[in-house]
């Protein structure tokens, strides 16, 4: 086997592993194209319902409100310890509630770790804006990876959907699917880039209240319609396949 043949054989294996990881994450989030349900229901599930929304929004909202209310007009500095303390405390409460209720706590634990890490960084530097630096890094990383994957012909949306629909990488032979997955991936990369473009200047100029506010505005309010568009596009590409997968995954009644 030549080096090129070995490389070609390795690419599908790598894509299968990545597709399985992405598809598994999408399925856990409720974004399985083989499932039945209205678009609104799917989007609501992806956001985690009321509990997921509160867990995502409240820690940041509490931080912004606390910081803004305690800002000294003379120094333009607020009570950073109180702001991060309340924010992390709220994340701890959400995690404990999930553990007590024995409900899936992965998202809450992840949120707690992210909130605590951001708070620790802000306290270490003494700069309130650093409470948002991990989010900026995440947006930059996600956006870059999505963009590169689309440009090299292996859009991550396609890899995830291919795994979910038991198609592997066969979608790359279909121009319609390949084009759709390219633009969906570009759109998601654009979402992360837009967040970074708006939030980074605010971070660099230390506009804490505005930075936190735009983080919330460009969070779930933009995430939800992107999920809806992606869901509708994928269901449009696999109308019959989705029904087949749904039926085959149902328990036997005979």
C-alpha positions as CSV (number, residue, x, y, z in Angstrom):
1,X,0.0,0.0,0.0
2,X,1.4,3.4,-1.0
3,X,1.7,6.3,1.4
4,X,-1.2,8.1,-0.4
5,X,-3.4,5.0,-0.2
6,X,-2.7,4.8,3.5
7,X,-3.5,8.5,3.9
8,X,-6.8,8.0,2.1
9,X,-7.7,5.1,4.3
10,X,-6.9,7.0,7.4
11,X,-9.0,10.0,6.5
12,X,-12.4,8.1,6.6
13,X,-11.4,6.5,9.9
14,X,-10.6,9.9,11.5
15,X,-13.8,11.3,10.1
16,X,-15.8,8.5,11.5
17,X,-14.4,9.0,14.9
18,X,-15.0,12.8,14.8
19,X,-18.4,12.3,13.3
20,X,-19.4,9.8,16.1
21,X,-18.2,12.3,18.7
22,X,-20.1,15.2,17.2
23,X,-23.2,13.1,16.4
24,X,-23.2,11.7,19.9
25,X,-23.1,15.2,21.4
26,X,-25.9,16.3,19.1
27,X,-28.0,13.4,20.0
28,X,-27.6,14.0,23.7
29,X,-28.6,17.6,23.1
30,X,-31.8,16.4,21.4
31,X,-30.7,17.2,17.9
32,X,-31.3,13.9,16.2
33,X,-32.8,14.3,12.7
34,X,-34.3,10.8,13.1
35,X,-36.5,11.9,15.9
36,X,-40.0,13.1,15.4
37,X,-41.2,16.4,16.8
38,X,-41.9,20.0,15.8
39,X,-39.0,22.4,15.2
40,X,-40.0,24.4,18.2
41,X,-39.9,21.3,20.5
42,X,-36.5,20.3,19.1
43,X,-35.0,23.8,19.7
44,X,-36.5,24.0,23.1
45,X,-35.0,20.6,24.0
46,X,-31.6,21.7,22.6
47,X,-31.6,24.8,24.9
48,X,-32.4,22.5,27.9
49,X,-35.9,23.9,28.5
50,X,-36.5,26.4,31.3
51,X,-33.9,24.9,33.5
52,X,-31.2,24.9,30.8
53,X,-32.0,28.5,29.9
54,X,-31.8,29.6,33.6
55,X,-28.5,27.8,34.1
56,X,-27.1,29.4,31.0
57,X,-28.3,33.0,31.6
58,X,-28.7,33.7,35.3
59,X,-25.0,33.4,36.4
60,X,-23.9,36.0,33.8
61,X,-27.0,38.1,34.5
62,X,-26.3,38.2,38.2
63,X,-22.7,39.1,37.6
64,X,-23.7,42.0,35.3
65,X,-26.3,43.4,37.6
66,X,-24.1,43.1,40.7
67,X,-21.1,44.7,39.1
68,X,-23.2,47.5,37.6
69,X,-25.0,48.3,40.8
70,X,-21.7,48.5,42.8
71,X,-19.7,50.5,40.3
72,X,-18.1,53.6,41.9
73,X,-18.5,56.5,39.4
74,X,-15.1,57.9,40.5
75,X,-13.1,54.8,39.9
76,X,-15.4,53.0,37.4
77,X,-14.8,49.8,39.5
78,X,-17.5,47.6,41.1
79,X,-17.4,44.9,43.8
80,X,-15.7,42.1,41.8
81,X,-15.6,39.7,44.7
82,X,-19.4,40.0,45.3
83,X,-20.2,39.8,41.6
84,X,-18.2,36.6,41.0
85,X,-19.2,35.2,44.4
86,X,-22.9,35.4,43.5
87,X,-22.4,34.2,40.0
88,X,-20.4,31.1,41.1
89,X,-22.8,30.5,44.0
90,X,-25.8,30.4,41.7
91,X,-24.0,27.9,39.4
92,X,-23.3,25.7,42.5
93,X,-27.0,25.8,43.4
94,X,-28.0,24.7,39.9
95,X,-25.6,21.8,40.0
96,X,-26.6,20.7,43.5
97,X,-30.3,20.8,42.5
98,X,-29.6,18.6,39.5
99,X,-27.6,16.1,41.6
100,X,-30.4,15.9,44.2
101,X,-33.0,15.4,41.6
102,X,-30.8,12.8,39.9
103,X,-31.3,14.5,36.6
104,X,-28.4,14.7,33.9
105,X,-26.0,17.2,35.4
106,X,-23.4,17.3,32.7
107,X,-24.4,20.7,31.4
108,X,-24.7,22.2,34.9
109,X,-21.3,20.8,36.0
110,X,-19.8,22.1,32.8
111,X,-21.3,25.5,33.4
112,X,-20.1,25.5,37.0
113,X,-16.5,24.7,36.0
114,X,-16.6,27.4,33.3
115,X,-18.1,29.9,35.7
116,X,-15.6,29.1,38.4
117,X,-12.6,29.2,36.1
118,X,-13.7,32.6,34.6
119,X,-14.3,34.0,38.2
120,X,-10.9,32.7,39.3
121,X,-9.2,34.4,36.4
122,X,-11.0,37.7,37.0
123,X,-10.1,37.6,40.7
124,X,-6.5,36.8,39.9
125,X,-6.1,39.7,37.5
126,X,-8.4,42.0,39.4
127,X,-10.1,42.9,36.0
128,X,-13.8,42.3,35.8
129,X,-13.7,42.0,32.0
130,X,-11.6,38.9,32.4
131,X,-14.6,37.1,33.7
132,X,-15.6,36.8,30.0
133,X,-12.2,36.0,28.5
134,X,-12.9,32.2,28.4
135,X,-16.1,32.8,26.4
136,X,-14.1,34.9,23.9
137,X,-11.5,32.1,23.5
138,X,-14.3,29.5,23.0
139,X,-16.0,31.6,20.3
140,X,-12.7,32.1,18.5
141,X,-11.8,28.4,18.7
142,X,-15.2,27.1,17.7
143,X,-15.5,29.6,14.8
144,X,-12.0,28.8,13.5
145,X,-12.5,25.0,13.6
146,X,-15.8,25.2,11.9
147,X,-14.5,27.5,9.2
148,X,-11.4,25.4,8.5
149,X,-13.5,22.2,8.4
150,X,-15.8,23.8,5.7
151,X,-12.9,25.2,3.7
152,X,-11.1,21.8,3.5
153,X,-14.2,20.0,2.4
154,X,-15.0,18.2,5.7
155,X,-17.7,20.5,7.3
156,X,-18.3,19.4,10.8
157,X,-22.1,19.7,10.4
158,X,-21.9,17.1,7.7
159,X,-19.8,14.7,9.8
160,X,-22.2,14.9,12.6
161,X,-25.3,14.4,10.5
162,X,-23.7,11.6,8.5
163,X,-23.1,9.7,11.7
164,X,-26.6,10.4,13.0
165,X,-28.2,9.2,9.7
166,X,-26.0,6.1,9.5
167,X,-24.5,7.5,6.3
168,X,-20.9,8.0,7.3
169,X,-19.2,10.2,4.8
170,X,-21.3,9.1,1.8
171,X,-22.9,12.6,1.8
172,X,-19.7,13.9,0.3
173,X,-20.7,12.2,-3.0
174,X,-24.0,14.2,-3.1
175,X,-23.4,17.8,-4.3
176,X,-26.7,19.0,-2.8
177,X,-25.8,17.7,0.7
178,X,-22.2,18.7,0.4
179,X,-23.2,22.3,-0.5
180,X,-25.8,22.4,2.3
181,X,-23.4,21.2,5.0
182,X,-20.8,23.6,3.8
183,X,-23.1,26.6,4.1
184,X,-24.5,25.4,7.4
185,X,-21.1,25.1,8.8
186,X,-20.1,28.5,7.5
187,X,-23.2,29.9,9.1
188,X,-22.3,28.5,12.5
189,X,-18.7,29.8,12.1
190,X,-20.2,33.2,11.3
191,X,-22.3,33.1,14.5
192,X,-19.1,32.6,16.6
193,X,-17.2,35.2,14.5
194,X,-20.0,37.8,15.0
195,X,-19.9,37.2,18.8
196,X,-16.2,37.7,18.8
197,X,-16.4,40.8,16.6
198,X,-18.9,42.5,18.9
199,X,-17.5,41.4,22.3
200,X,-13.8,41.7,21.7
201,X,-13.7,45.5,21.3
202,X,-15.8,45.8,24.5
203,X,-13.4,43.5,26.3
204,X,-10.3,45.4,25.2
205,X,-11.9,48.7,26.3
206,X,-13.0,47.3,29.6
207,X,-16.7,48.0,29.1
208,X,-17.9,45.3,31.5
209,X,-21.6,45.9,31.6
210,X,-21.9,46.2,27.8
211,X,-19.8,43.1,27.3
212,X,-21.9,41.0,29.6
213,X,-25.1,42.4,28.1
214,X,-24.1,41.5,24.5
215,X,-22.9,38.1,25.6
216,X,-26.5,37.4,26.7
217,X,-28.0,39.0,23.7
218,X,-25.8,37.1,21.3
219,X,-26.1,33.8,23.2
220,X,-29.4,31.9,23.2
221,X,-31.3,34.5,21.1
222,X,-29.0,33.7,18.2
223,X,-28.4,30.0,19.1
224,X,-32.1,29.1,18.9
225,X,-32.7,30.3,15.3
226,X,-29.5,28.7,14.1
227,X,-30.6,25.4,15.6
228,X,-33.9,25.7,13.9
229,X,-32.4,26.5,10.5
230,X,-30.0,23.6,10.8
231,X,-32.7,21.2,11.9
232,X,-35.0,22.2,9.0
233,X,-32.2,22.0,6.5
234,X,-31.2,18.5,7.6
235,X,-34.7,17.2,7.7
236,X,-35.2,18.6,4.2
237,X,-32.1,16.7,3.0
238,X,-33.3,13.4,4.6
239,X,-37.1,13.3,4.5
240,X,-37.4,9.6,3.8
241,X,-34.2,8.5,5.5
242,X,-35.3,10.2,8.8
243,X,-38.6,8.3,8.8
244,X,-36.7,5.0,8.1
245,X,-34.2,5.6,10.9
246,X,-37.0,6.6,13.3
247,X,-39.0,3.4,12.5
248,X,-35.9,1.2,12.8
249,X,-35.0,2.7,16.2
250,X,-38.4,2.1,17.7
251,X,-38.9,-1.0,20.0
252,X,-40.4,-4.1,18.4
253,X,-44.0,-4.6,19.3
254,X,-44.4,-8.1,17.9
